[in-house]
Amino acid sequence: MRILSVNVGTTVEAGWAGKMGRTAIDKRAVTHRVEVLANGLSGDERADKKHHGSPDHAVYSYAREDYDWWEAELGRELRDGRFGENLTTYGLDVNGAMIGERWRVGSAVLEVTGPRVPCVVFRNWMDEPGWVKRFTEAVRPGAYLRVVELGELGAGDGVEVVSRPEIGVTVADWFRARHGDRDALRRILAVPGHDGRWDEMAEKVLAG
């Protein structure tokens, strides 16, 4: 399990980038080692800090294996960073990671917090028909992480899973439940100490 690419981006003005009119989704690979700060990677910007600026969204990771799947589906090449992720991984089941799972990458420790939810900027950036629906149905969202221990990382670094909840919720289950999958929602409700917000969602989804 390792990091294939470390990607950062700067904010640019873009007419297609929703109401804000600016975005930093275009992440590009860097060859130098990058400092991991409390709010993300040094040199990486986020235009929409309301939805992507919380500590739980400090770093976004996506698996090269999922890119390969998408390349076959879309019939086009997808470079590392194309989905706006900071870390492109190899050999790591990102979507099967558990919420609360911790990774040591370089000298930093990161904790999985949840899946990426597709938005209008991502849709317009990809320029693919029905992209939000297709991305949702594929259940290959990648994972957001928060910074637990500061440090530095770079391409080629290994990823070590240093802790993992014995009973928990995977990134994929979180994503499925978020989009109304009843079985995934029931699995979440069976986890002791689950977030109370899932109970509120269950009342709406399961009752229907």
C-alpha positions in Angstrom: 0.0 0.0 0.0 1.6 3.3 -1.1 1.0 6.8 -2.3 1.4 7.0 -6.1 0.9 10.8 -6.3 0.6 13.8 -4.0 -1.6 16.5 -5.6 -2.2 20.1 -4.8 -4.1 22.9 -6.5 -4.7 26.6 -6.4 -7.9 28.5 -6.7 -8.9 29.8 -10.2 -11.8 31.7 -11.6 -14.2 29.5 -13.7 -17.6 30.3 -15.1 -18.6 26.6 -14.8 -17.8 26.4 -11.1 -21.3 26.9 -9.7 -22.4 30.0 -7.9 -19.0 30.8 -6.5 -17.4 31.0 -9.9 -14.1 29.7 -8.6 -12.6 26.3 -7.8 -9.4 24.5 -6.8 -10.5 21.1 -8.0 -7.7 20.9 -10.6 -5.1 19.1 -8.4 -1.6 18.5 -10.0 1.1 16.1 -8.9 4.2 17.5 -7.1 7.6 15.9 -6.9 8.7 17.3 -3.6 7.7 16.2 -0.2 4.8 18.1 1.2 4.2 19.3 4.8 1.0 18.1 6.4 -0.7 20.9 8.3 -3.7 20.8 10.6 -6.0 21.9 7.8 -4.5 19.9 4.9 -1.4 19.9 2.7 0.9 22.8 2.4 0.3 24.6 -0.9 -3.2 23.2 -1.5 -6.1 25.5 -1.7 -9.9 25.0 -1.4 -12.2 27.6 -3.0 -15.4 26.4 -1.3 -14.4 26.4 2.4 -18.0 26.2 3.5 -18.3 22.7 2.2 -14.7 21.6 1.9 -12.9 23.6 4.5 -13.6 21.7 7.7 -10.9 19.7 9.6 -12.8 16.5 8.5 -12.1 17.4 4.9 -8.4 18.2 5.3 -7.2 15.6 2.8 -9.0 13.7 0.1 -7.7 10.3 -1.2 -8.6 8.3 -4.2 -7.4 4.9 -5.4 -5.6 4.3 -8.7 -7.6 1.0 -9.0 -10.8 3.0 -9.1 -9.4 5.3 -11.7 -8.5 2.3 -13.8 -12.2 1.1 -13.5 -13.4 4.5 -14.5 -11.1 4.6 -17.5 -12.7 1.5 -18.9 -16.2 2.9 -18.2 -15.5 6.3 -19.7 -13.1 5.3 -22.5 -10.6 8.1 -21.6 -7.5 8.4 -19.6 -7.7 9.8 -16.1 -4.5 11.2 -14.6 -3.8 11.1 -10.9 -5.5 14.1 -9.3 -8.2 14.4 -11.9 -10.9 13.9 -9.3 -9.4 16.6 -7.1 -7.8 14.2 -4.6 -4.7 15.1 -2.7 -3.4 11.5 -2.4 -3.7 8.9 -5.2 -3.2 5.5 -3.6 -2.3 2.0 -4.8 -3.0 -1.3 -3.1 -5.3 0.3 -0.5 -9.1 -0.4 -0.3 -10.0 3.3 0.2 -13.8 2.7 -0.1 -13.6 -0.3 2.3 -11.8 1.8 4.9 -13.7 2.3 8.2 -14.7 5.7 9.5 -12.2 6.3 12.3 -9.5 4.2 10.7 -6.0 5.8 10.9 -3.2 5.7 8.4 0.4 6.6 8.8 1.6 8.2 5.6 5.2 9.5 5.8 5.5 11.0 9.2 1.9 12.1 9.4 -1.2 10.3 10.8 -4.5 10.8 9.0 -8.0 9.5 10.1 -10.8 8.5 7.7 -13.8 10.7 8.2 -16.2 9.9 5.3 -16.8 9.7 1.6 -16.8 12.4 -1.0 -20.2 13.5 -2.1 -20.4 14.6 -5.8 -21.4 18.2 -6.4 -22.1 20.5 -9.4 -18.5 21.6 -9.7 -17.3 18.0 -9.9 -20.0 17.3 -12.5 -19.0 20.3 -14.6 -15.3 19.6 -14.3 -15.7 16.0 -15.5 -18.0 17.0 -18.4 -19.6 13.6 -18.6 -23.4 13.0 -19.2 -25.2 12.2 -16.0 -22.0 12.3 -14.0 -23.4 12.7 -10.5 -25.7 9.8 -11.0 -23.0 7.6 -12.5 -20.5 8.5 -9.7 -23.1 7.8 -7.1 -24.2 4.4 -8.5 -20.6 3.2 -8.9 -20.0 3.6 -5.1 -16.3 4.5 -5.6 -16.3 7.8 -3.8 -12.8 7.9 -2.2 -12.3 9.1 1.3 -11.8 12.3 3.2 -9.4 12.4 6.1 -8.5 14.6 9.0 -5.0 15.3 10.3 -4.3 13.6 13.6 -0.5 14.1 13.7 1.4 16.7 11.7 4.3 15.6 9.5 5.3 15.4 5.9 4.7 13.0 3.0 5.5 12.4 -0.6 4.9 10.1 -3.6 6.2 6.6 -3.0 5.6 6.7 0.8 3.9 3.6 2.2 0.5 3.7 3.8 0.3 1.8 7.1 -3.1 1.2 8.8 -2.2 1.9 12.4 -5.6 1.4 13.9 -9.1 0.3 12.8 -12.4 0.1 14.7 -13.3 -3.5 15.5 -16.9 -2.7 14.6 -17.7 0.3 12.4 -18.9 1.8 9.2 -17.1 1.7 5.9 -16.7 4.6 3.6 -18.8 2.8 1.0 -21.6 2.0 3.5 -21.6 5.7 4.6 -22.0 6.7 1.0 -24.7 4.1 0.2 -26.7 5.1 3.3 -26.3 8.8 2.5 -28.1 8.0 -0.8 -30.9 6.0 0.7 -29.7 2.4 0.8 -31.7 0.8 3.5 -29.4 -2.2 4.1 -26.4 0.1 4.5 -28.4 2.3 6.9 -29.3 -0.7 9.0 -25.7 -1.8 9.2 -24.8 1.7 10.5 -27.6 1.6 13.1 -26.2 -1.7 14.4 -22.9 0.0 15.3 -22.8 0.9 19.0 -22.3 4.6 19.5 -23.2 5.6 15.9 -23.9 9.3 15.2 -27.4 10.3 16.2 -27.9 11.9 12.8 -28.3 8.4 11.3 -31.3 7.8 13.6 -32.9 10.9 12.2 -32.2 9.7 8.6 -33.5 6.2 9.5 -36.8 7.7 10.6 -37.3 9.2 7.2 -35.8 6.4 5.0 -37.0 3.3 6.7 -40.4 4.6 7.5 -41.0 5.2 3.8 
